[in-house]
Amino acid sequence: GRREIRRVRTMVVVSVLSVATLAAMATPYLLGRAVQVHSFSAIPAYWYKTADYLAQHAPHTTALVLPASAHGFYVWGWPVDEPLEAIAKSPWIDREVAPYSGAGSTRVVDAVDQALRTGIAQPGLAALLKRAGISYVVDQNDVQWQLSDSPSPLTVNRILTGPGFSLSASFGPMASWVHPSGEIS
């Protein structure tokens, strides 16, 4: 009798509350309003041009992306990963990805990072990159470097205009600069 009625009422209340909670949680998705903070509508076209350039000029060698962005903070949004993660057809690496590719890669990328932190052009840096199998350096000027421990794009630009580097391509208003390693400018 009464116990059964209480159990049924409890089940009805729990079911109604569960459905209401799920509906409340799903509402932003159902209305198309579920966006993250710093969301973006698309990866900028200049990143596609950068990926295409690397695929054409360095399809089987690695490009180094500088400065690294640990969580993909860019002036145009927050994709969480590097833009090349989704669109590159050729190999690339940055300081945040290097630990997953082996100790040798990590040591090379750490040495490059230390050289960049000096803010001074480093003789032999281009040759080191070339020996390490890095054929191009992509200087991403649209990263919000203040949110990471990476050197600023301005510092990277200054070093990549030093001995051993030359600018081979530039894309977009925020310009992804692509520098081949090991060439004398």
C-alpha positions in Angstrom: 0.0 0.0 0.0 1.5 3.2 1.3 5.1 2.1 0.9 4.5 1.2 -2.7 2.8 4.6 -3.3 5.8 6.4 -1.8 8.3 4.4 -3.9 6.3 5.2 -7.1 6.2 8.9 -6.1 9.9 9.0 -5.4 10.7 7.3 -8.7 8.4 9.9 -10.5 10.1 12.8 -8.8 13.6 11.5 -9.5 12.7 10.8 -13.1 11.2 14.3 -13.6 14.2 16.0 -11.9 16.6 13.9 -14.0 14.8 14.8 -17.3 14.7 18.5 -16.2 18.4 18.5 -15.4 19.3 16.9 -18.7 17.1 19.4 -20.6 18.6 22.3 -18.8 22.2 21.1 -19.5 21.3 20.4 -23.2 19.5 23.7 -23.9 22.6 25.7 -25.0 23.5 22.9 -27.4 20.0 22.6 -28.7 19.8 26.4 -29.3 23.2 26.5 -31.0 24.7 28.7 -28.2 27.3 26.4 -26.8 30.6 28.2 -27.4 33.7 28.3 -25.4 35.3 31.5 -24.2 37.6 32.8 -26.9 35.9 30.7 -29.5 36.6 31.2 -33.2 34.6 30.5 -36.4 37.5 29.3 -38.5 41.3 29.0 -38.6 42.5 32.0 -40.5 43.3 31.5 -44.2 46.9 32.4 -43.8 47.4 29.2 -41.7 46.1 27.1 -44.6 48.5 28.9 -46.9 51.3 28.2 -44.5 50.4 24.5 -44.3 50.1 24.3 -48.1 53.5 26.0 -48.5 55.1 23.5 -46.2 53.4 20.6 -47.9 54.8 21.8 -51.2 58.3 22.8 -50.1 59.0 20.4 -47.3 56.6 17.4 -47.6 59.0 14.9 -45.9 61.1 17.1 -43.6 60.1 18.8 -40.4 59.1 22.4 -39.8 59.7 24.0 -36.4 56.9 26.3 -35.1 58.0 29.2 -33.0 57.1 30.5 -30.5 55.3 27.5 -29.1 51.8 27.9 -27.8 51.1 25.4 -25.0 47.3 25.7 -25.3 46.7 27.3 -28.6 46.1 30.9 -27.5 45.9 33.1 -30.6 44.8 36.7 -31.2 42.0 35.2 -33.3 40.8 32.6 -30.8 41.6 29.6 -28.8 41.7 26.4 -30.8 43.4 24.6 -27.9 46.0 23.0 -30.3 48.3 24.6 -32.8 46.5 25.4 -36.1 48.8 23.1 -38.0 47.6 20.2 -35.9 44.3 20.2 -37.9 45.5 21.2 -41.3 49.2 20.3 -41.9 50.0 17.7 -44.5 53.7 17.7 -43.7 55.6 17.0 -40.4 56.1 19.9 -37.9 57.1 20.2 -34.3 57.0 22.8 -31.5 58.4 22.9 -28.0 55.1 21.7 -26.5 54.9 18.6 -28.8 58.6 17.7 -28.6 58.4 15.7 -25.3 56.1 13.2 -27.1 58.6 12.6 -29.9 61.6 11.4 -28.0 64.6 12.7 -25.9 66.7 13.8 -28.9 63.9 16.0 -30.3 63.3 17.4 -26.9 67.0 18.3 -26.4 67.2 20.0 -29.8 64.0 22.0 -29.2 65.1 23.0 -25.7 68.4 24.2 -27.1 66.6 26.3 -29.7 64.3 27.7 -27.0 67.3 28.6 -24.8 68.9 30.4 -27.8 65.7 32.3 -28.5 65.4 33.4 -24.8 68.7 35.3 -25.1 67.1 37.6 -27.7 70.4 37.6 -29.6 71.0 36.1 -33.0 72.9 32.8 -32.4 75.6 31.8 -34.9 75.2 28.2 -35.8 71.5 28.0 -34.9 70.4 27.5 -38.5 73.1 24.8 -39.0 71.9 23.0 -35.8 68.3 23.0 -37.1 69.4 21.7 -40.5 71.4 18.9 -38.9 68.4 18.1 -36.7 66.2 17.7 -39.8 64.4 20.9 -39.5 64.0 22.4 -42.9 61.8 25.4 -42.2 61.0 27.5 -39.2 57.5 29.0 -39.0 57.4 32.1 -36.9 53.8 32.5 -35.8 53.2 36.1 -35.1 49.5 35.6 -34.1 50.2 33.7 -30.9 49.4 35.3 -27.6 52.8 34.6 -26.2 52.1 36.5 -23.0 50.0 33.5 -21.9 52.9 31.1 -22.2 56.6 31.0 -21.2 57.7 31.3 -24.8 59.7 34.2 -26.2 57.8 36.9 -28.0 57.3 36.8 -31.8 59.3 40.0 -32.0 62.3 38.2 -30.3 61.9 35.2 -32.6 61.7 37.6 -35.7 64.9 39.3 -34.6 66.8 36.0 -34.3 65.4 34.6 -37.5 66.6 37.6 -39.5 70.2 36.8 -38.2 72.9 34.7 -39.8 71.8 31.5 -41.5 68.2 32.4 -42.1 66.2 34.1 -44.8 62.6 34.8 -45.2 61.1 32.6 -47.9 57.4 33.3 -47.5 55.0 35.4 -45.4 51.2 34.9 -45.1 48.4 37.0 -43.9 48.0 40.2 -41.9 49.4 38.5 -38.8 52.0 36.9 -41.1 53.2 33.4 -40.5 56.8 33.9 -41.6 58.5 30.8 -43.1 62.3 30.6 -42.9 64.3 27.8 -44.4 67.1 26.7 -42.1 70.7 26.6 -43.1 70.6 29.3 -45.8 72.8 32.3 -45.6 70.7 35.5 -45.9 
